[in-house]
C-alpha cells in the first residue's frame, strides 16, 4: 500500500514539475507537423523512423539552453538579443519570423477546419476554421495566464491518441525495430526533402522564443526571485527533456501509423493532414480514423496559442511594449492585438489564394533560413559568462548544440538549393 502511495506521490510531483517544456514539445506536433510526418510515412513506409532518435537530443539541447537563458536573464530570447546584440540581427529575426509563423498558423487553422469537415461533412470547413479561430482568440485574451498554462498542459495529453492508433493495426515489430535503429538514407531529392522537412518541423525557431519566455512567465507566477541553483536547473531539464521526448515519440508513432497503414495500403502521396485522416478510415477502421482526426484538432488548439504567443512576445520585446499572458487586455493591448492579427491573417491566407499545401513549405523555408543563425546566437549567449554567469553550457550541451547547428545549416542549404533549382 505504501509503495502505491509513494509511486502516486512521485508521479504527482513529476506532473507538477512539467510545464513550459512539456507544452513547448507538444506544440511542435501541430497539424502542419502531423502532415509532414504523414507524408514521410506514406511515401517511405518505416524508412524515416530513425529520425526520431536523431532529432530528440538535438531538439532537447537547444530548448534546454533557451530555458536556461530565460531563467538566468529573466528575459525572453528577443529581450536578451536586444540587450546584447546589434539591432539589425533582431530585426532580421523579426522579418523572417512574422511571415513564417503566420503561415504556420494559417496552415494549422486550415487543417483543423478540413478535419472538422471530415467529421461533420454537412458543415463547411470554412465554418470550422472561423469558429476555431474565434474560440482560440477568446481563450487567449480572457483566460488568466495560470488557466492558459493549465489548459495547454492538459491539452498536451491529446497527443497520446497517436500512441494508440498504431496498435489498432497489425505491426511487424521486427521491421519496426530495424527501421528505428538502422538508418535508411536514399540519395534522391524527394527522400532528402522529407528528411529536411522533418528536421525543420521538429527544430523550429518559434519554439526557441516560446521556451525562454515561458520560463520567465513561470517565474513571475511563482512571485519570487528565482535563485537558479542545481535543483531548479535539474527540474527545468527534466521538464524540457520529457517534453521533447514526448514530441519525438509522437512523431515516431505518426510515421509508424502512416508508414504501415497508408504505405502498405498503396497510398504513397499525402499533401495535407485531412488526406491522411481520410485515407486511414477504410484501411485502419473508424476508430483509428476518429482518433487521428480528433488529435489534429487537439494539437491545433494547443499549437496555435504557442505560435501566436511566441510571435507577439518577439514583437513586443523588440519594441519594448508591455507584454505577457499574465496581463489583462487593457494592460497589454499591443501584445493581444498582435495575437489577434496573427490569427486573423493566418485564417485569411487560406482564402486569398495561398494553398494550405504550400504554406507549410514557405514557412519551412523561412524557418530554415533563421534557425541556423538563431542557434548560433543561442550557443553564443549560453557560453557567455557576462550574461549567464556560472550557468554557461557544459561540454555535452555544446557538443549537441554545435551538432544541431551543423545539421540545421546543411538542411537550410539543401532546402534553399532545392527551391531555387526546383530539383
C-alpha positions in Angstrom: 0.0 0.0 0.0 2.8 2.4 0.9 4.6 1.6 -2.3 1.5 2.6 -4.3 1.3 5.8 -2.3 5.0 6.5 -3.0 4.5 5.9 -6.7 1.4 8.1 -6.8 3.3 10.8 -4.9 6.3 10.7 -7.3 4.1 10.8 -10.4 2.1 13.7 -9.0 5.3 15.6 -8.1 6.7 14.9 -11.6 3.5 16.2 -13.2 3.9 19.4 -11.2 7.4 19.8 -12.4 6.2 19.6 -16.0 5.2 22.9 -17.6 6.9 25.0 -20.3 9.0 22.1 -21.6 6.0 19.8 -22.0 3.8 22.4 -23.6 6.6 23.5 -26.0 7.4 19.9 -27.0 3.7 19.0 -27.5 3.0 22.2 -29.5 5.7 21.2 -32.0 3.4 18.4 -33.2 0.9 20.8 -34.8 -1.4 19.9 -37.7 1.2 21.0 -40.3 3.8 18.9 -38.5 1.5 15.9 -38.5 1.0 16.4 -42.2 4.8 16.3 -42.7 5.2 13.1 -40.7 2.2 11.6 -42.5 3.9 12.4 -45.8 7.1 10.7 -44.7 5.3 7.5 -43.6 3.0 7.3 -46.7 5.9 7.9 -49.1 8.6 5.8 -47.5 7.0 3.4 -45.0 9.1 2.9 -42.0 12.3 4.3 -43.6 12.3 7.6 -41.6 11.5 6.2 -38.1 15.2 6.5 -37.1 15.0 10.3 -37.4 13.2 10.4 -34.0 16.4 9.1 -32.4 18.4 11.9 -34.0 16.0 14.9 -33.5 15.4 14.2 -29.8 18.8 15.0 -28.4 19.3 17.9 -30.8 15.9 19.4 -30.0 16.3 18.9 -26.3 19.8 20.5 -26.1 18.7 23.7 -27.8 15.4 24.0 -25.9 17.3 23.5 -22.6 19.6 26.3 -23.5 16.7 28.6 -24.3 15.0 27.7 -21.0 18.2 28.4 -19.1 18.6 31.7 -20.8 15.1 32.7 -19.7 15.7 31.6 -16.2 19.1 33.3 -15.7 18.3 36.6 -17.5 14.6 36.9 -16.6 14.0 37.9 -20.2 12.7 36.3 -23.3 15.1 35.4 -26.1 14.1 38.6 -28.1 14.8 40.7 -25.0 18.2 39.1 -24.5 19.0 39.6 -28.2 18.0 43.2 -28.0 20.1 43.9 -24.9 23.3 42.1 -26.0 23.3 42.2 -29.8 23.0 44.6 -32.6 19.5 45.7 -33.6 19.8 44.5 -37.3 20.2 40.9 -36.0 17.0 41.2 -34.0 15.1 43.0 -36.8 16.2 40.3 -39.3 14.8 37.6 -36.9 11.5 39.5 -36.7 11.4 40.0 -40.5 11.6 36.3 -41.1 9.7 35.1 -38.1 6.5 37.1 -38.7 5.5 35.6 -42.1 6.8 32.1 -41.2 4.7 31.9 -38.0 1.6 33.5 -39.6 1.8 31.0 -42.5 2.2 28.2 -40.0 -0.9 29.4 -38.1 -2.8 29.6 -41.4 -1.8 26.0 -42.3 -2.9 24.8 -38.8 -6.3 26.6 -38.9 -6.9 25.2 -42.4 -6.0 21.7 -41.2 -8.3 21.9 -38.2 -11.2 23.2 -40.4 -10.7 20.5 -43.0 -10.7 17.7 -40.4 -13.8 19.2 -38.8 -15.5 19.0 -42.1 -14.4 15.3 -42.4 -16.1 14.6 -39.1 -19.2 16.6 -39.9 -19.4 16.7 -43.8 -22.6 18.8 -43.8 -20.7 21.7 -42.3 -18.2 23.6 -44.5 -14.5 23.6 -43.5 -14.6 27.5 -43.6 -17.1 27.5 -40.7 -14.9 25.3 -38.6 -11.8 27.4 -39.3 -13.7 30.6 -38.3 -15.1 29.0 -35.1 -11.8 27.6 -34.0 -10.1 31.0 -34.6 -12.8 32.8 -32.5 -12.5 30.2 -29.7 -8.8 30.4 -29.6 -8.8 34.2 -29.6 -11.3 34.3 -26.8 -9.4 31.9 -24.6 -6.1 33.7 -25.1 -7.5 37.1 -24.3 -9.9 36.3 -21.5 -8.3 33.5 -19.6 -5.6 34.4 -17.0 -2.1 33.0 -17.6 -2.4 30.2 -15.0 -5.6 28.9 -16.7 -3.9 29.2 -20.1 -0.9 27.3 -18.9 -3.1 24.7 -17.3 -5.2 24.3 -20.4 -2.2 23.9 -22.7 -0.6 21.4 -20.3 -3.7 19.2 -20.2 -4.2 19.6 -24.0 -0.8 18.0 -24.5 -2.4 14.8 -23.3 -4.3 14.8 -26.6 -1.1 13.6 -28.3 -1.5 10.2 -26.5 -4.1 9.3 -29.2 -1.2 8.9 -31.6 0.4 6.4 -29.3 -2.8 4.2 -29.5 -3.5 4.3 -33.3 -0.6 2.1 -34.4 -1.7 -0.7 -32.1 -5.1 -0.8 -33.8 -3.3 -2.2 -36.9 -1.2 -5.3 -37.2 2.5 -4.4 -37.0 5.7 -6.2 -37.9 7.6 -5.2 -34.8 10.9 -6.7 -36.0 10.7 -4.4 -39.1 9.9 -1.5 -36.8 12.9 -2.1 -34.6 15.2 -2.4 -37.6 13.9 0.8 -39.1 14.3 2.6 -35.8 17.9 1.6 -35.0 19.3 1.1 -38.5 19.1 4.4 -40.5 18.0 4.3 -44.1 19.1 7.1 -46.4 18.1 7.3 -50.1 20.1 9.7 -52.2 17.2 11.2 -54.2 15.7 14.6 -54.0 12.3 13.5 -52.6 13.8 11.5 -49.7 16.3 14.2 -48.8 13.4 16.7 -48.9 11.5 14.7 -46.4 14.5 14.5 -44.1 15.0 18.2 -44.3 11.3 18.8 -43.7 11.3 16.5 -40.6 14.3 18.3 -39.2 12.8 21.8 -39.9 9.5 20.8 -38.4 11.0 19.5 -35.1 13.5 22.2 -34.6 11.6 25.4 -35.3 12.7 28.9 -34.2 9.3 29.9 -32.7 9.9 27.2 -30.1 13.2 28.9 -29.0 11.4 32.1 -28.3 8.4 30.5 -26.6 10.6 28.3 -24.3 12.6 31.2 -22.9 9.6 33.4 -22.4 7.5 30.7 -20.7 10.3 30.2 -18.2 10.1 33.9 -17.4 6.3 33.8 -17.1 6.6 30.8 -14.8 9.0 32.8 -12.5 6.5 35.7 -12.5 3.7 33.4 -11.4 5.7 32.0 -8.5 6.0 35.6 -7.3 9.6 35.1 -6.1 13.1 36.0 -7.1 14.3 32.8 -8.5 17.7 31.6 -7.3 19.0 29.5 -10.2 20.5 26.6 -8.3 21.2 22.9 -9.3 17.8 21.7 -8.1 15.9 24.4 -10.2 18.1 23.6 -13.3 17.6 19.9 -12.8 13.8 20.2 -12.6 13.8 22.5 -15.7 15.9 20.0 -17.6 13.5 17.2 -16.6 10.6 19.2 -17.9 12.4 20.1 -21.2 13.7 16.5 -21.8 10.4 14.9 -21.1 8.6 17.5 -23.4 11.0 16.9 -26.3 10.9 13.1 -25.8 7.0 13.3 -25.8 7.2 15.3 -29.0 9.6 12.9 -30.8 7.6 9.8 -29.7 4.5 11.4 -31.1 6.4 12.0 -34.4 7.6 8.3 -34.3 4.1 6.9 -33.8 2.6 9.1 -36.5 5.2 7.9 -39.0 4.6 4.3 -37.8 0.9 4.6 -38.3 1.0 6.1 -41.8 4.1 4.0 -42.7 2.2 0.8 -42.1 -1.4 1.6 -42.8 -1.1 4.0 -45.7 2.2 2.8 -47.3 1.1 -0.9 -47.2 -2.3 0.2 -48.4 -0.7 1.6 -51.6 -1.3 5.3 -50.6 2.1 7.0 -51.1 1.2 10.6 -51.6 -0.3 12.7 -48.9 -0.3 16.5 -49.2 -2.5 17.6 -46.3 -3.3 16.3 -42.8 -7.0 15.7 -43.7 -6.0 13.5 -46.6 -4.0 11.4 -44.1 -7.0 11.1 -41.8 -9.4 10.3 -44.6 -7.1 7.7 -46.1 -6.9 5.9 -42.7 -10.6 5.3 -42.5 -11.1 2.4 -45.0 -7.7 0.8 -44.1 -7.5 1.0 -40.3 -11.1 1.4 -39.4 -13.4 4.1 -38.0 -11.8 4.2 -34.5 -8.3 4.8 -35.8 -9.6 7.4 -38.2 -11.6 9.2 -35.5 -8.7 9.2 -33.0 -6.3 10.6 -35.7 -8.8 13.3 -36.7 -9.5 14.4 -33.1 -5.8 14.5 -32.5 -5.4 17.0 -35.3 -7.9 19.4 -33.8 -6.5 19.0 -30.3 -2.9 19.7 -31.4 -4.1 22.7 -33.3 -5.8 24.1 -30.2 -2.5 23.5 -28.4 -0.1 24.8 -31.0 -1.8 28.0 -32.3 -1.6 29.8 -28.9 2.0 28.9 -28.8 2.7 30.1 -32.3 0.7 33.4 -31.9 2.0 33.9 -28.4 5.7 33.5 -29.4 5.2 35.9 -32.3 3.7 38.5 -30.0 6.5 38.1 -27.5 9.1 38.6 -30.2 7.4 41.8 -31.5 6.7 43.4 -28.1 10.1 42.6 -26.6 11.7 44.0 -29.7 9.9 47.4 -29.4 9.8 47.3 -25.5 6.0 47.3 -25.4 4.1 45.9 -22.5 3.7 42.2 -22.9 2.7 39.0 -21.2 -0.1 36.4 -21.0 -0.2 37.2 -17.3 -1.5 40.7 -18.0 -5.1 41.6 -18.8 -6.0 43.0 -22.2 -6.2 46.7 -21.2 -2.7 46.5 -19.6 -1.0 45.0 -22.7 -3.2 45.9 -25.7 -0.4 45.7 -28.3 0.5 42.2 -27.1 -3.0 40.9 -27.6 -3.7 42.9 -30.8 -0.6 41.2 -32.4 -2.0 37.8 -31.4 -5.4 38.7 -32.9 -3.7 40.0 -36.1 -1.7 36.8 -36.5 -4.8 34.6 -36.1 -7.0 36.7 -38.5 -4.2 37.0 -41.1 -3.5 33.3 -40.8 -7.1 32.5 -41.3 -7.4 34.8 -44.3 -4.4 33.3 -46.0 -6.4 30.2 -46.8 -9.0 32.3 -48.7 -6.8 34.6 -50.7 -5.1 32.0 -52.9 -2.3 30.6 -50.6 -2.6 26.9 -50.8 -2.6 25.0 -47.4 -0.1 22.7 -49.2 2.3 25.5 -50.0 2.0 27.4 -46.7 4.0 24.9 -44.7 6.6 24.8 -47.4 7.1 28.5 -47.4 7.2 28.7 -43.6 9.7 25.8 -43.6 12.0 27.8 -45.9 11.8 30.8 -43.6 12.4 28.7 -40.5 15.3 27.0 -42.3 16.9 30.4 -43.0 16.6 31.7 -39.5 17.2 28.6 -37.4 21.0 28.3 -38.0 21.5 31.9 -37.2 19.4 31.7 -34.1 21.1 28.5 -32.9 24.5 30.1 -33.4 23.3 33.1 -31.3 21.8 30.8 -28.6 25.1 28.9 -28.4 27.0 32.2 -28.0 24.7 33.5 -25.3 24.8 30.2 -23.4 28.6 30.3 -23.3 28.8 34.0 -22.4 29.7 34.3 -18.7 28.8 38.0 -18.7 25.2 37.0 -19.5 24.9 33.5 -18.0 27.3 33.8 -15.0 28.2 30.4 -13.7 25.3 28.8 -15.7 27.1 28.5 -19.0 27.0 25.4 -21.2 28.6 22.2 -20.2 30.6 20.1 -22.7 27.7 17.8 -23.6 25.4 20.8 -24.2 28.0 22.4 -26.6 28.6 19.1 -28.5 24.8 18.6 -29.1 24.3 22.3 -29.7 27.0 22.5 -32.4 25.8 19.3 -33.9 22.3 20.9 -34.2 23.9 24.0 -35.8 25.6 21.8 -38.4 22.5 19.7 -39.2 20.3 22.8 -39.5 22.8 24.7 -41.6 23.1 21.7 -44.0 19.3 21.3 -44.0 18.9 25.1 -44.8 21.4 25.0 -47.7 19.8 21.9 -49.2 16.3 23.3 -48.8 17.2 26.6 -50.4 19.1 24.9 -53.2 16.1 22.6 -54.0 13.7 25.5 -54.1 15.9 27.7 -56.3 16.8 24.9 -58.7 13.4 23.2 -58.5 15.2 19.8 -58.2 
